[in-house]
Every structure is written in structure tokens, then in C-alpha cells.
Amino acid sequence: MAVTLQIEPTDISINVLVESLAITSSKLMVIKKKDIATPSATLANGIKISGPVVIAKMLVDLAGAASLLLAGESDSEKASISKHIDVALILQKALNTTAKDAALNELNKTLESKVFASGTRLSLADYFFYSALYTSVAKANKQTRLDLCNITRYFDLIQHLVRAKNPVAITELVDIDLDVPVEEIQIAVDSKKKSGDVKDAGTKDEKTSQAAPAAEKKAVNNEKPASAKADAETKEKKEKKGKGDDKKVKAEAEAPVSKASTKFTNGKQETEVFKAEPERLDLRVGYITSVKKHPDAESLFVEEIDVGEDKPRTVVSGLVKYMKEEDLLNRKVVLLCNLKPAKMRGIESQAMVLAATSIDGTIVELLDAPASSKAGDRCWFDSHRGTDFSPLNTKKKTWETVQPTLKVDGFKQAVYSISEAGVTINRVLRTSEGEITVKTVIGASIK
């Protein structure tokens, strides 16, 4: 049975990928519908998936071994490609706002020393950048393309590479004139010099004529004011310092979300920055088999929850104010399972039930797992599917860094929300059976 893919006809990134890979109809059936917010697919086993990144990787898998390198070979390559896809999606949104010019100038600077978006060969990231840039480059005049010469060069390469094996019909080949106008450089001659002072080349006075400008240059250098020398020395010191900070700058650039904490060592203040790692969260679907009030705390429930292990986990939740025992019993929830166990009024809580709290704090709703999911199913955010679910190190503040970015979007989906350069991109929380949602509380925080 073939995979059924539903896409918006104008979705350049996925449509170009489909045409470029030329996947046979026995493997893939494409249905194009207008007003589809995000591409989705039903796999041969009936499982539904959605989201541009997930769909793109699925298409590469369907295309076979020859195309697998598009998604990356090693773990580091895959991570880099996913990161650059995120950047491309952010860029695509920015190009529809007043931040367009700044975004293009920044990308043009980034591409100055790069051939491909990630690594040394064509990848899925390039397809997404091609999609993001297509309209801007196609409509740009010659001067704009010259001003953004690195983007122009990059785009022209990618638009040919995606067509290298199979024709692409959804976009036209943009005609780009790569001829750069040559500026005439005129040499200014000092009119004060007498013609008799200029020696003919090859005469016996050649050495003298060459030595004169050198001596002149030396004299000019010696006449530099003290302030100019000081400026030069300051600039040199800054450059040396900048080189030493390269690793620090790179690490900060790669962390779109972080949390800082201040500590004092030997009387000195130090600030630690913690990178957001949502892929480290051991999120699972759970099934509540038992609920009762905490014997020593009226505001707490004590639940027994099946998370796909040999025995249920005991979880203590402060939900009494917002729901009844019958609202919890025999229902599916989403839990964070690799926090350090903590005693709450004498009872050890071995996980944390996630819930969405409305902006005004009056409504709390549990996250809803897909009806077809089962206890123990893993949950992950798009592009952040992890493999290391060992207990979280409290010193690294993994949960404390990620939690402020967890929200409910306009589609009532639980998301990991990243903001960069004024543009927000949401990564949906999902299982292999579908998205994690809530009933009503749009804009809620998740904790």
C-alpha cells in the first residue's frame, strides 16, 4: 500500500522535493489541496504524520538509498541539517515581514564563505532555503541580485542541482545574469610633479625611482599622529580578543533558547548559560489506573500511572483545585519521566503530569494524547527527537530551560516555541500516532 501525501499546491519545498526525487506511484500517492496549513501523510501501516520536516525526511526514506544523504549520514550531520532547516523556515516567515531586508543581508553575509547551507553537499536544508528564497530572488532586479551576490550565487547553484536528475515543474528556472560589471580604475597622477622628475623604465636611474616612493611611504608612516597609532593598537587588541571568543560566540549562536543563572565563586560573580535541549526530555503517554487524595495534603492527588513499564509509577499532582478524581481516572495523559524523583508531603513522585494553564491561570487542562496511542508511547517535538533519556542532571537545568518555551498554539497543539529575530516558529509535540493537543486553552503555558 502506498503512502498518501496531502500538500498545499503552492508549498514549494515539499513539491520540489517530490518532483526532484521522482518517487514511484506504487510508493507515494500525492493529493494536492488548497488551504492545507501543514503537509501530512498517512503511512502504509495507517500511522499519520505531519509537519514539513517530518514529511521531507519521510520522502527521502521512500526515495531509497541514493537519496538518504540528503537527510545526513552521521548524527552530527543530521543535527546540523535539522538546525539549518529551522533557520530556513524562520527566514521564510521573516521575508513576509518588515524584517525582510535585514534577514536577506544577514543571510548574504553568512553565505559569503559557504557553498551549501549545511556541510559540503546538497541536503534537505538547501531545499528549504530554495523554497524560502524563490520569490525574493525571482522578483529581484539586477542591482539587488548584485548587492546580494552571495545569495544569488547560492540560489543559482541550488536551483540547478534540484533539477539535476528529474524535471521540476512547480517553479521556473530563474534567469540569472552572472556577468558582473567591470569598474574602470583610473590612476591619479600628482600634477605638482614635474615631467622631468619621472624616469623612464629600464634606465640606469630605475632603482632610484623605486626607492623614492618607498622612502616617501616610510616618511608618511612616521608622520602618523599618536591618536591614529593608538587606534590601530586598540583595533589589534580587539581582533586578538575576538579570536579567543570565537568558540563562545559560536556556542551562543547555536542556542536559540537558553537560561542564565548567576553564582559566586571565591567572591567573584559568574554567569552560566544553559542551552535548551528538548530532545533530552523523556516524554511519554501514560494511562491513569488509580487516583486518590493525598492523605496529608488537600490540594494534591496521588495517581498510579502506567507508562509502559513493569509496574505503574506513583505520581503526585497539584490538580485538586482544577479537576475531580473521575476526570483523571482511566484517561491518557502526557508525563515527563526522567526528572529526579521528589518527595511531596512524604510520598515520592516518580514523574510529572503535564498540563496547560490558561493565561489568566483560572483554567488547567491535561494534554490529550491521540486516541490510538498507548501507554509508554514516546512523545517528541518536531526536529527534536531524542535518544538519550537518562535522568536529567539538575545542575544543567534542562527542564527549567525548556519549560518556558512550551505553549499551546492557535491549533490547540502543544508546541516548543522558538523565537529568533522577531520570528516565532513552533515545533509540535507528537507521538507516532499524531499530535498532542488540548481541548480549549489556546495560548496556554505548559508545565
RATA-V635078 format. One record per helix or strand of 2 or more residues. SS is the DSSP state (2 for helix, 1 for strand). FROM is the first residue (numbers start at 0). TO is the last residue. If there is no record, write none. Layout:
SS,FROM,TO / SS,FROM,TO
This chain:
1,2,6 / 2,11,20 / 1,27,31 / 1,39,41 / 1,47,49 / 2,51,62 / 2,64,70 / 2,74,93 / 2,99,112 / 2,123,138 / 2,141,146 / 2,148,160 / 2,194,196 / 2,205,221 / 2,225,243 / 2,245,252 / 1,257,264 / 1,267,274 / 2,277,279 / 1,282,293 / 1,296,305 / 1,312,316 / 2,324,327 / 1,331,335 / 1,341,343 / 1,346,348 / 1,351,352 / 1,354,356 / 1,363,365 / 1,377,380 / 2,393,395 / 2,397,402 / 1,405,407 / 1,412,419 / 1,422,430 / 1,433,434 / 1,444,445
